């Protein structure tokens, strides 16, 4: 049996501090069993008192998030230290989240490190170099294309090789695998020559673009990395443009409990639906806070719950949450009214009038607030 002190510790973050202190004093002189019963009773009463029965939480949530969302259009914000990224912020990012877009316009990763890698800039920078994808183009000092012989010649920059911690043998080993049926590779010192056997202008241009994007080191998809310092926790962490959550989490230096991506579907696939639910609420919160707007976190979690309750991440719209409603009138009220009603008629669906929208359409009492109470009176 859990002791009363353990129970008090667990609920200390749930109850308001005045109520918690009063409860702590009340159970001081009680035995373990009676104290446990009182603690559970107080916790149950507190949780049930958070929202009144019949409270229109959906409407309140929509207003609480929608009204500040309209203010974003007129706001501008300076992102100190993150100007390196063309980040989608404000209203465009909020739309991406509630639409559950398959790929964000600017995929980002926030990579937190384990000690001692997060305690100094040099150690964090070493991990960042290990993570960032390095292509042949990033190592090139000069690129020359000979359209007559069909050759693409790349001269490597020794300083870049040294900075990335790479050797000529590393590069040679990787580029030698890049040759195809109609391409040969020659490596002489810092010069790499790719020659096409059947050259023409179009093929040479395609070959040039292809060889410059050959991945030499790092993690695929991580295009850019920036080091950030968190003064509150006294640690360095990495913000990466691009996302490859599964590969990054496999690195020993990375803290898998805090590292996350802003790609909702990738988080769902790698970490599961509960992680995606937490990320939806966290991303909405981050977007609003960046704009200087304060919205209760419970509203954000209500949106996240609506998008993930089925076990899969769904957008707010007719292809997701609204389209999954049982009520044909509620679905018809959102978009494509005639098509929705015809399809419901063909399937022989029945309207149960359990929700808000369908009752408003039919002119019935809305089942929220006082409308949720039904009384039978005998005269």
C-alpha positions in Angstrom: 0.0 0.0 0.0 1.3 3.5 -0.9 2.0 5.6 2.1 0.2 8.9 2.7 3.5 10.8 2.2 4.0 9.2 -1.2 0.4 10.1 -2.2 0.9 13.7 -1.1 4.1 13.9 -3.2 2.3 12.6 -6.3 -0.6 15.0 -6.1 1.5 18.0 -5.1 1.8 19.1 -8.8 -2.0 18.5 -9.4 -3.7 20.4 -6.7 -3.5 24.2 -6.2 -1.0 25.0 -3.4 -3.5 26.4 -0.9 -5.7 23.3 -1.2 -2.6 21.0 -1.1 -1.4 22.7 2.2 -4.8 22.4 3.8 -5.0 18.7 2.8 -1.5 18.1 4.1 -2.5 19.5 7.5 -5.8 17.5 7.5 -4.1 14.1 7.1 -1.2 14.8 9.5 -2.9 13.1 12.4 -4.8 10.4 10.4 -3.7 6.8 10.0 -2.6 5.5 6.6 -5.9 4.1 5.5 -8.1 7.0 6.5 -5.5 9.5 5.1 -5.5 7.6 1.7 -9.3 7.7 1.5 -9.4 11.4 2.2 -6.6 12.2 -0.3 -8.4 10.2 -3.1 -11.7 11.8 -2.2 -10.3 15.4 -2.3 -8.5 14.6 -5.6 -11.7 13.2 -7.2 -13.8 16.2 -6.1 -11.1 18.6 -7.4 -10.9 16.9 -10.8 -14.7 16.9 -11.2 -14.9 20.6 -10.3 -12.5 21.7 -13.0 -15.3 21.6 -15.6 -19.0 22.0 -14.8 -21.3 19.3 -16.3 -22.5 20.4 -19.7 -19.8 23.1 -20.1 -19.4 23.9 -23.8 -15.7 23.2 -23.8 -15.5 22.9 -27.6 -16.8 26.3 -28.3 -14.7 27.9 -25.5 -11.6 26.1 -26.9 -12.3 27.3 -30.5 -12.7 30.9 -29.3 -9.7 30.7 -27.1 -7.4 29.6 -29.9 -9.2 31.2 -32.9 -9.3 34.7 -31.5 -5.6 35.0 -30.8 -4.9 33.3 -34.1 -6.5 36.2 -36.0 -4.1 38.6 -34.2 -1.1 36.7 -35.7 -1.8 38.2 -39.1 -1.1 41.7 -37.9 1.9 40.8 -35.7 5.6 40.7 -36.6 8.3 39.1 -34.4 12.1 39.1 -34.3 13.6 35.6 -33.7 17.0 36.4 -32.2 19.6 33.7 -32.9 17.3 31.8 -35.4 17.5 34.1 -38.4 19.6 31.3 -40.1 16.3 29.4 -40.7 13.5 30.4 -43.0 11.1 29.2 -40.3 7.3 28.9 -40.7 6.0 30.8 -37.7 2.7 32.3 -36.6 -0.5 31.6 -38.5 1.0 29.4 -41.3 2.5 27.1 -38.8 -0.7 26.9 -36.7 -2.6 25.9 -39.9 0.0 23.2 -40.6 -0.6 21.7 -37.2 -4.4 21.6 -37.2 -4.4 20.4 -40.8 -1.8 17.7 -39.7 0.2 18.3 -42.9 2.2 15.3 -44.0 5.4 17.4 -44.2 6.0 20.8 -42.5 7.2 23.6 -44.7 10.3 24.0 -42.5 11.0 20.7 -40.7 13.0 21.3 -37.5 14.6 19.1 -34.8 15.4 20.2 -31.3 18.2 17.9 -30.3 19.2 17.7 -26.6 22.4 16.1 -25.5 23.5 13.9 -22.6 26.2 15.2 -20.2 29.0 16.0 -20.7 28.3 16.8 -24.4 25.8 19.5 -23.4 28.1 21.3 -21.0 30.5 23.0 -23.4 30.1 24.6 -26.8 33.0 22.6 -28.2 31.5 19.2 -27.2 28.1 20.2 -28.6 29.7 21.4 -31.8 31.4 18.0 -32.2 28.1 16.3 -32.0 26.5 18.8 -34.4 29.2 18.1 -37.0 28.5 14.4 -36.6 24.8 15.0 -37.2 24.8 17.5 -40.1 24.6 16.0 -43.6 27.8 16.8 -45.5 27.5 16.7 -49.3 30.3 16.8 -51.9 29.1 20.3 -52.8 29.9 21.5 -49.3 33.5 20.2 -49.6 34.0 21.6 -53.1 36.4 24.5 -53.6 35.8 24.6 -57.4 33.5 22.8 -59.8 34.3 22.7 -63.5 32.1 21.2 -66.3 33.5 20.2 -69.7 30.7 19.8 -72.1 33.0 18.5 -74.9 34.4 15.5 -73.0 31.5 15.1 -70.7 33.5 15.5 -67.5 32.6 17.1 -64.2 35.7 18.0 -62.2 35.5 18.9 -58.5 38.4 20.3 -56.6 38.1 19.7 -52.8 38.8 22.3 -50.2 41.4 20.9 -47.7 40.2 23.4 -45.0 36.6 22.1 -45.3 37.8 18.5 -45.1 39.8 19.3 -41.9 36.8 21.2 -40.4 34.5 18.3 -41.1 37.0 15.8 -39.7 37.2 13.9 -43.0 40.1 12.5 -45.0 40.6 12.0 -48.7 40.2 8.3 -48.3 36.8 8.8 -46.7 35.6 10.8 -49.7 37.2 8.5 -52.3 35.6 5.5 -50.7 32.1 7.1 -51.0 32.4 8.7 -54.4 33.7 5.5 -56.0 30.4 3.9 -55.2 28.6 6.7 -57.1 29.6 5.6 -60.5 26.9 4.1 -62.7 26.8 2.2 -66.0 27.6 5.3 -68.0 29.9 7.2 -65.6 33.5 6.6 -64.5 35.2 8.2 -61.5 38.9 9.3 -61.2 40.5 10.6 -58.0 43.8 12.3 -58.1 44.7 14.1 -54.9 42.1 16.7 -54.1 40.6 16.5 -57.6 37.7 14.2 -58.4 36.6 13.7 -62.1 33.3 12.2 -63.1 33.2 11.3 -66.8 30.1 10.3 -68.8 30.6 7.7 -71.6 27.8 9.1 -73.7 27.8 12.8 -73.0 25.2 15.3 -74.0 24.3 18.7 -72.4 21.2 17.5 -70.6 22.9 14.4 -69.2 25.9 16.4 -68.1 23.8 18.9 -66.2 21.9 16.1 -64.4 25.2 14.4 -63.6 26.6 17.6 -62.1 23.6 18.1 -59.9 23.6 14.4 -58.9 27.3 14.2 -57.9 27.3 17.4 -55.9 24.5 16.0 -53.7 26.4 12.8 -52.9 26.3 12.4 -49.1 29.8 12.1 -47.6 28.9 12.0 -43.9 26.3 13.0 -41.3 22.6 12.0 -41.1 20.4 12.1 -44.2 18.0 15.0 -44.2 19.7 17.2 -41.6 20.7 20.2 -43.9 21.8 22.8 -41.3 22.6 22.9 -37.6 22.7 25.8 -35.1 23.9 25.6 -31.5 21.7 27.2 -28.9 22.4 27.9 -25.2 19.7 27.3 -22.6 20.6 29.5 -19.7 17.9 28.2 -17.5 19.2 24.6 -17.6 22.9 25.7 -18.2 23.3 23.5 -21.3 23.9 23.6 -25.0 21.5 22.0 -27.5 21.2 21.7 -31.3 18.5 23.1 -33.5 18.6 21.3 -36.9 16.9 22.2 -40.1 15.6 19.0 -41.6 14.4 16.0 -39.7 15.4 12.3 -39.3 14.2 11.5 -35.8 14.8 7.7 -36.0 18.5 8.1 -37.0 19.2 11.0 -34.5 17.8 9.1 -31.5 20.2 6.2 -32.2 23.3 8.4 -31.4 24.8 7.7 -28.0 25.3 11.5 -27.3 21.7 12.4 -27.8 19.1 12.5 -25.0 16.2 10.5 -26.4 13.8 11.6 -23.7 13.8 15.3 -24.7 14.8 15.3 -28.4 11.9 15.9 -30.8 10.9 16.9 -34.3 8.2 19.3 -35.4 7.1 16.8 -38.0 3.9 15.4 -36.4 3.6 12.3 -38.6 7.3 11.4 -38.2 6.9 11.6 -34.4 3.7 9.4 -34.6 5.5 6.8 -36.7 8.7 6.7 -34.5 7.4 7.3 -31.0 3.7 6.6 -31.2 0.3 8.4 -31.0 0.7 9.6 -27.4 3.9 11.4 -28.3 2.2 12.9 -31.4 -0.6 14.1 -29.1 1.8 15.8 -26.7 3.6 17.4 -29.7 0.4 18.8 -31.2 -0.3 20.7 -27.9 3.3 21.7 -27.4 3.6 23.1 -31.0 0.4 25.1 -30.7 1.6 26.5 -27.4 5.0 27.4 -28.9 3.5 29.2 -31.8 1.2 31.2 -29.6 3.9 32.1 -27.1 6.2 33.2 -29.9 3.6 35.7 -30.8 3.3 36.9 -27.2 -0.2 35.3 -26.8 -1.3 33.4 -23.6 -3.8 30.5 -24.0 -4.6 27.9 -21.3 -2.8 24.6 -22.1 -6.0 22.7 -21.5 -7.5 24.2 -24.7 -4.5 23.0 -26.7 -4.7 19.5 -25.2 -8.4 19.4 -26.1 -7.5 20.0 -29.8 -4.7 17.4 -29.5 -7.2 14.9 -28.0 -9.7 15.5 -30.8 -6.9 14.9 -33.5 -5.5 11.7 -31.9 -8.3 9.9 -30.0 -8.9 7.4 -32.8 -5.3 6.1 -32.5 -4.2 7.9 -35.7 -3.3 11.5 -36.2 -6.1 13.2 -38.1 -6.6 16.8 -39.3 -9.4 19.1 -38.2 -11.5 19.0 -41.3 -13.8 16.9 -43.4 -11.0 14.5 -44.2 -10.3 14.0 -40.5 -12.1 14.9 -37.3 -15.2 16.4 -38.8 -15.5 13.7 -41.4 -15.4 11.1 -38.6 -18.4 12.4 -36.7 -21.4 10.1 -36.5 -23.9 12.9 -37.2 -24.6 13.4 -40.9 -26.0 17.0 -40.2 -22.8 17.9 -38.3 -20.7 16.7 -41.3 -22.9 18.5 -43.8 -22.6 21.8 -41.8 -18.9 21.9 -42.4 -18.3 21.6 -46.2 -19.7 20.0 -49.3 -23.2 19.9 -47.8 -25.2 18.3 -50.7 -22.6 15.5 -51.3 -22.5 14.7 -47.6 -26.2 14.5 -47.2 -26.6 12.3 -50.4 -23.9 9.9 -49.2 -25.6 9.7 -45.7 -29.0 9.0 -47.4 -27.5 6.3 -49.6 -26.0 4.6 -46.5 -29.3 5.0 -44.6 -27.7 6.8 -41.7 -29.9 8.1 -38.8 -29.5 11.4 -37.0 -29.4 11.0 -33.2 -29.2 14.7 -32.3 -26.5 14.2 -29.7 -24.2 17.1 -30.6 -24.4 20.9 -30.7 -24.4 21.6 -34.5 -27.2 19.2 -35.5 -29.5 20.5 -32.7 -29.0 24.1 -33.8 -29.8 23.1 -37.4 -33.1 21.4 -36.3 -34.0 24.2 -33.9 -33.8 21.9 -30.9 -32.3 22.5 -27.4 -28.6 22.4 -27.5 -27.3 19.6 -25.1 -24.8 21.9 -23.3 -25.3 24.0 -20.1 -28.9 24.0 -18.9 -29.9 22.2 -22.1 -28.2 19.0 -20.9 -30.7 18.6 -18.0 -33.9 16.8 -18.8 -36.7 16.8 -16.3 -39.9 14.8 -16.2 -42.6 16.5 -14.1 -45.8 14.9 -12.9 -48.8 17.1 -12.3 
